């Protein structure tokens, strides 16, 4: 049973928003592409875990911390007997495992095996459970989800799942499931609460300020800045790609963008008017905000939450 569904991480959302508003270095672009590539892979694993019975709890995308050390869990499954941990990778191509590295057969490029990260996450999660006075074994796996990923010499690399082995893995898991007790639901609830309290993992997001961000409205389809919106039109059709979108939806989409990038700034009508480059009237912005947010009326310093 899906207990915590997957959503785009704050890191991916921030990179998606920033790429159109500030100048990206090549390193920033590489980080963005890695995030974009990884998310569909995680979603593919979700298509398999969603089919599991109610005798297990699936928690997706958990940023956690123990002390000052943060770690990110792609997916975990709580069963009556154990916790199963997954590190999801969406690499394509043919690789061999050699001395702790994955080496591409076509290019010769190598990088650290993801088993190092799953081992680290396992150790940190175990320590976190100890602070909660919970004793449960943890069984970790690296899940390579790309259909064209091939790993040779896999017998020397433990804890590995490739796409062809997923059906057998989940059939075996399903056959071993037993009814859960209240303590398992309490554990899932506690992990979700701790995750909500953990600052998002933003390593790789470039530094930025409000002033340096380009202001304006961006088409949700072609991601180009639009030249303007006629004041009385309820819909806007992009002159570049032809995509049609309700103006109120456009405004609220840019409100979410602003809140993601600047969570500490107050949400006000003048602020969103400026963020949208003055392309929508303050009257339309106020109308859109009133439908989705609550006004904290403090006179001229009023804001929405």
N, C-alpha and C positions, 0 to 999 in steps of 0.2 A: 504494500500500500504506500502510495506517495504521501509522505508526511510533510515534507518541505519541497515545493516545486522549484524548478530552476528558472532563474531570470538572468538577463544580461547583467554582468558584474558592473559595479561602479567604474572600475578601471576601463572596461570596454566602452561603456557609455561616454565617459569623459573623453577618451581618445576619438570616438566617433564625432563628438561635438567639436572638439578642439581642432581637428584636422582641417575644418573649413574656416576657422576663425583666427588661427595663428600660423606662423611659418613653422613647418615641421622639418627637423633634421632627418638625415637618412636613418639614423638610429631610432628616431620617433616613428618613422614609417615602418621600419622593420618590426618594432614592438606592436604597432597597430595591426599589421598583417598577421603576426603570430596570434594575436587575440581573436581576430576575425576568423582565422583558420581553425582555432581551437574550439570555439563555441559550437559550431555544427557537430563536431565530434562528440562533445559532451551531450548534445541533444540526441544523438544517435543512441548513446547508451541509455538515455531516458526512455526511448521507445521499447527497450527490452525490460527495464525495471518496472515500468508502468503495468506490465502484464503479471507481475508477481501478486501473490494472494495477500489477504489481510493478516497473515501470520508473520509478517515482517514489516518494518518501517524504513522507508527510503528517504534519506535526507540529502538534498542536492546543494552544492555551492555553499560551503560553510567556511567563512573566515573565522578563525579562532585564535586565541592567544593564551599563553601560560606565562605569567610574569610579563616581561617586556618582549618576549619572543612570539612573533605572529606566524601563523601557518594557514594554508588554504587547502581545504579538502574538496575535491571535485564531486565525490559522491560516497556515501556510506550506507550500509544496510544493517539495521539492528535486527537480529534474530533472537530466538529464545536462548541460543547457546553462545553466540559470539557476535562481534561486529566485523563486517566485511568492508574493507576500505579500497577505494578505486582512485587511481591516478590515470586520467584519460589523456591519450596522445593521438593526434590526428596526422601523423607523419605518413607520407606516401613514398614509395620506392623500395629498393632492396638494400638490406643492411646486414652486416655481420656484427656479432658481439665480440669485443676484444679488450681484455684488461680493463673492464669498467667503462668502456666507451662503445657507442654505436657508430659504426663506420659505414658510410654510403659506398656501395660497390661502384656506382656510376661516377661519382665525383671524387671519392676518397676523403671527403670532409667527415669530421668526427665531432661528436659532442658527448657530454657525460650521460651515462645511462640514466633514464628516469627512475630506475630502481633506487638510486641514492635518495631522491626526493621522497619516494613512498616510504623508505625506511626511516627517514627523518620525521615525516608526518606520523608514522606509526608510533615512534618513540615519544613524540610530543603529545599525541592523543592519549597514550598510556599514562603519561605523567599528569595530564589534565584529569583523567578519570580517577587517579589516585587522590588528587586534591578533593574530589567529590565523594571519596570513599566508596568507589564503585570498582568491582573486580570483574572484568570480562575479557576473554581473549580477543585479540585483534588479528584478522587474517587479511593481509594486504595483497593487492594486485595492480599491475600496470596494464591498462586496457588500450591496446592499439586498435583504433576503430576504422582507420582508412581501408577501403576495400582492396587497394593495390599495395598495401604494406606487406613486405615479406622480410622475415628475420631468420637468418641462417645461424647455425650453431646455437640454437635456442636452448639446448639442454644445459648449457653453461650459464644461462640467465634465468634465475628463479622468478616466480611470482608473475609470469607473463601470460596475458590473454591476447590472442589475435582474433580477427573477425570470424574466422572459420571455427574457432573454439567457443564462441559465445553461446550458441544453442546448447551444447553439452554442459557448459558451466552452469547456466541458469536452470536447465532441467535437473541437474544434480542438486543445486541449491533448493529448488522447489520441493524435491522429494524428501529433503531433510528438515523442512520447516515444521515447527511445532507451535502450539498456541502461545501467544505472548501473555505476560502478566502486567499488572499495573506498574511495576518497576521499570519495564521497558518503555512504556509510554512516558513515564516521568523522566527517563534519561533523554528521550527524544525532545521533550519539552525543554529540558534544561539546556541541551546543546543548542537549540534554536534561540533560546533567550541569551545565552552567552555569545552566540554569533551576532545577534542584533546589537549587542553592546560593544562588539569589537570594531575598531576602526577599519574601514575597507583597505585591502592591500592595493596600494597605488604605486608601487615601485615600477618605474618605466613611464609614468605620466610626466610630461615636461612641466616645468614651472611656467606660470602665466599670471597675468593680472587682468582685471576688468578693462583697464584702459587700453591694453594692447590688443584685446579681442576685437575683431572686425564686427561691426554692428550691422544688423539687417535681418531679413527673412529668407530662409533657405527652403527650396522645394524639397519635399520629402522623397521624391522619386529620383530626380537627376542631381540633387544636392548642389544646385547652382543658386546664387543669390538672385532674387527676383527684383525687377525694377520698381514695382509699385502695385497697390491694390486700390481699385476704385471704391470710394467710401460707401456707396449704397449696395454694392454687390454682396450677396450672401456666400458666393463661391468664387474661388480664384482658379483660373486655368493657366498653367505654366506656359509661357510663350516659347519655351525651349523644347520641352518634352511633351506638352499637352496634358500633363497630369492635372486632375481636377480635385479640389479639396475645399471643404467648408472653411470659411474665414475664422470662425470661432475655434475650430479644431486646430488651425494653424497657430493661433494665438496661444492656446493651451499647450501645444507641442513645444513652443518656444519658452513658455513658462517652466515646463519640466526641465528643459535644457538649462535655463538660468539657475534653477534650484539645484541641479546636479553640480554645476560648475562653481556656484557661489552659495553654498548652504548657509553661510553665516550672515549673508546680506538679507535685509528685510525685503519682502515681496510687496512692492507698491506699484500703483498704476504708472507713475512717471518713470520708474525704473524699467518696466517692461516696454514702455513706449520708446525709451532710449535703446534698449536691447534690440528691439525690432527695427531700429533705424528710422523711427518716425513714420513708418509706412502704414500703420493702423492708428486710428484716432484713439485718444484716451477714453472716449465714450465706449467704443467697441471693446477695448481692453477691460474696462471696468465691468461691462456686461458679462464678458467671458469669465472673469475672475469670480464674480458673484455667484455663478452657477456651480463652481467647483470648490471654492475656498470660503473661509469664514473671515469676515472683516473685524479687525480689532480697531475700534473707532477711538482714536486719541486726537481728534481734530486734524490739524494739518500733517501730523506725523502718523496718520492711520496706515495700517498695513494688513496683509492677508496671511492666514495660516491654513 
